[in-house]
Amino acid sequence: MKQFPKFYTKMLYDLIIIGGGPAGAAAGIYSARRKLNTLVIAKSFGGQMARKAVDIENYPGFEKISGLELIQKFEKHLRKNKVDIERDTVGKVKKIKDGFFVSTKSRKQFQAKAVIVASGADPRPLEAIGEKKFIGRGVSYCTACDGPIFADKDVAVVGGGNSGFEAAISLHSYAKKVYILEFNPQIIADGENQKLAEKLGVEVITNAALKEIRGGNFVDSVIYEDRKSKKLITLKVQGVFVEIGSQPATSFVKDLVEFSEKDEIKFDPRNNMTKTPGLFAAGDVTDVKWKQIVIAAGEGTKAALSAYEYIINKS
Ligand SMILES: Cc1cc2nc3c(=O)[nH]c(=O)nc-3n(C[C@H](O)[C@H](O)[C@H](O)COP(=O)(O)OP(=O)(O)OC[C@H]3O[C@@H](n4cnc5c(N)ncnc54)[C@H](O)[C@@H]3O)c2cc1C
């Protein structure tokens, strides 16, 4: 019987960029313009910006633009350049003598002289009872994607930071009633967001530790502990939107890099190189202090120019 190889190794690239967010897109554009033979592997285009329902008002050149629209512009610009693009999830990056093997979840394997990790961050889960069971059946991590499903329903947003407030404000357009459950006694979201949420009738519950998500086929309630009274309280909601921050997507390079205490990749801020020569990192996946679109794009650019320099010096 014919034996299929474990992985199908496609071809040798100069540079592989992992991620299709602002960091990956900018790195791809710069790499192509330096005439590097480039592959961009992205699970999806857009990253965190695709999850953003409200407008972006701080990306230079655009006074106001939705996250989705901006990322579509990034993707179009990237595709105008000569880069290969694979819509796939990277499972592992392995160091080899002359570079790296990058293998994907669909069992493809690619080889490159250098790699840029621009895989951003995934939403942080609550770890509450029932959370996993109800993903796609009432539990969501993406207001922009799933908000309209909750028309005329009651929903709870977990997390009282800016993301939580922005999610609640956008959900208000669809849902009948929107709650925000915040673990801490104080709200840390911007005053503007708080004012708008109050005006729209969003109900903010502080000191609320979410314990369990319940339902039949679909979510019908959540149980939270009032951290002051220690009482367990049931809130009837059909949707739960989790907005408690994010975790860097780094599992596929864990043996090759050093991590900060927040599990972000540590790198040399001058040239974006990690502790492994030829392996670069950019954007929200790193311990760069500020996490913003314009910064991620700038970091992607720095990483691509540094990778170019590294490849040229090696050859
Ligand atoms: C709700 C919200 C609101 C925000 N508002 C603003 C704002 O108004 N202005 C602003 O400047 N910033 C804002 N940000 C921050 C901004 O979105 C991020 O700083 C920026 O998107 C980071 O870009 P990135 O390319 O580093 O990562 P991401 O945008 O996270 O992109 C990561 C990419 O990597 C891909 N990926 C991940 N893992 C893998 C894998 N294993 N294999 C292949 N591909 C993978 C993803 O599919 C994605 O394409 C906001 C963020 C959120 C969540």
The ligand as a MOL file (V3000), in Angstrom:
LIG
                    3D

  0  0  0     0  0            999 V3000
M  V30 BEGIN CTAB
M  V30 COUNTS 53 58 0 0 0
M  V30 BEGIN ATOM
M  V30 1 C -12.2380 45.1940 21.0320 0
M  V30 2 C -10.9390 45.7840 20.5510 0
M  V30 3 C -10.8660 47.1040 20.1780 0
M  V30 4 C -9.6820 47.6850 19.7060 0
M  V30 5 N -9.6750 48.9940 19.3020 0
M  V30 6 C -8.5500 49.5260 18.7750 0
M  V30 7 C -8.5530 50.8850 18.2600 0
M  V30 8 O -9.5780 51.5750 18.2540 0
M  V30 9 N -7.3840 51.3670 17.7610 0
M  V30 10 C -6.2240 50.6310 17.7390 0
M  V30 11 O -5.2050 51.1440 17.2660 0
M  V30 12 N -6.2130 49.3650 18.2150 0
M  V30 13 C -7.3390 48.7980 18.7340 0
M  V30 14 N -7.3160 47.5000 19.2040 0
M  V30 15 C -6.0410 46.7730 19.2250 0
M  V30 16 C -5.6820 46.2410 17.8250 0
M  V30 17 O -6.7840 45.5450 17.2870 0
M  V30 18 C -4.4420 45.3490 17.9550 0
M  V30 19 O -3.3990 46.0730 18.5520 0
M  V30 20 C -3.9690 44.8470 16.5880 0
M  V30 21 O -5.0070 44.1720 15.9110 0
M  V30 22 C -2.7770 43.9220 16.7490 0
M  V30 23 O -2.4040 43.4590 15.4920 0
M  V30 24 P -1.5480 42.1090 15.2980 0
M  V30 25 O -1.3440 41.9770 13.8250 0
M  V30 26 O -0.3840 42.1160 16.1920 0
M  V30 27 O -2.4740 40.9140 15.8300 0
M  V30 28 P -3.9520 40.4620 15.4840 0
M  V30 29 O -4.7780 41.5840 15.0090 0
M  V30 30 O -4.4140 39.7010 16.6790 0
M  V30 31 O -3.7580 39.4450 14.2500 0
M  V30 32 C -3.2260 38.1610 14.4420 0
M  V30 33 C -3.3110 37.3370 13.1700 0
M  V30 34 O -2.6540 36.0850 13.3530 0
M  V30 35 C -3.4950 35.0130 12.9330 0
M  V30 36 N -3.1260 33.8210 13.7070 0
M  V30 37 C -3.1870 33.6270 15.0500 0
M  V30 38 N -2.7240 32.3920 15.3590 0
M  V30 39 C -2.3620 31.8120 14.1810 0
M  V30 40 C -1.8120 30.5490 13.8410 0
M  V30 41 N -1.5450 29.6170 14.7650 0
M  V30 42 N -1.5810 30.2830 12.5390 0
M  V30 43 C -1.8440 31.2050 11.5720 0
M  V30 44 N -2.3610 32.4270 11.8400 0
M  V30 45 C -2.6030 32.7170 13.1310 0
M  V30 46 C -4.8980 35.5320 13.1850 0
M  V30 47 O -5.8680 34.8170 12.4210 0
M  V30 48 C -4.7310 36.9900 12.7200 0
M  V30 49 O -4.8000 37.0520 11.3240 0
M  V30 50 C -8.4990 46.9000 19.6540 0
M  V30 51 C -8.5580 45.5460 20.0300 0
M  V30 52 C -9.7550 44.9840 20.4750 0
M  V30 53 C -9.8170 43.5170 20.8490 0
M  V30 END ATOM
M  V30 BEGIN BOND
M  V30 1 1 1 2
M  V30 2 1 2 3
M  V30 3 2 2 52
M  V30 4 2 3 4
M  V30 5 1 4 5
M  V30 6 1 4 50
M  V30 7 2 5 6
M  V30 8 1 6 7
M  V30 9 1 6 13
M  V30 10 2 7 8
M  V30 11 1 7 9
M  V30 12 1 9 10
M  V30 13 2 10 11
M  V30 14 1 10 12
M  V30 15 2 12 13
M  V30 16 1 13 14
M  V30 17 1 14 15
M  V30 18 1 14 50
M  V30 19 1 15 16
M  V30 20 1 16 17
M  V30 21 1 16 18
M  V30 22 1 18 19
M  V30 23 1 18 20
M  V30 24 1 20 21
M  V30 25 1 20 22
M  V30 26 1 22 23
M  V30 27 1 23 24
M  V30 28 2 24 25
M  V30 29 1 24 26
M  V30 30 1 24 27
M  V30 31 1 27 28
M  V30 32 2 28 29
M  V30 33 1 28 30
M  V30 34 1 28 31
M  V30 35 1 31 32
M  V30 36 1 32 33
M  V30 37 1 33 34
M  V30 38 1 33 48
M  V30 39 1 34 35
M  V30 40 1 35 36
M  V30 41 1 35 46
M  V30 42 1 36 37
M  V30 43 1 36 45
M  V30 44 2 37 38
M  V30 45 1 38 39
M  V30 46 1 39 40
M  V30 47 2 39 45
M  V30 48 1 40 41
M  V30 49 2 40 42
M  V30 50 1 42 43
M  V30 51 2 43 44
M  V30 52 1 44 45
M  V30 53 1 46 47
M  V30 54 1 46 48
M  V30 55 1 48 49
M  V30 56 2 50 51
M  V30 57 1 51 52
M  V30 58 1 52 53
M  V30 END BOND
M  V30 END CTAB
M  END
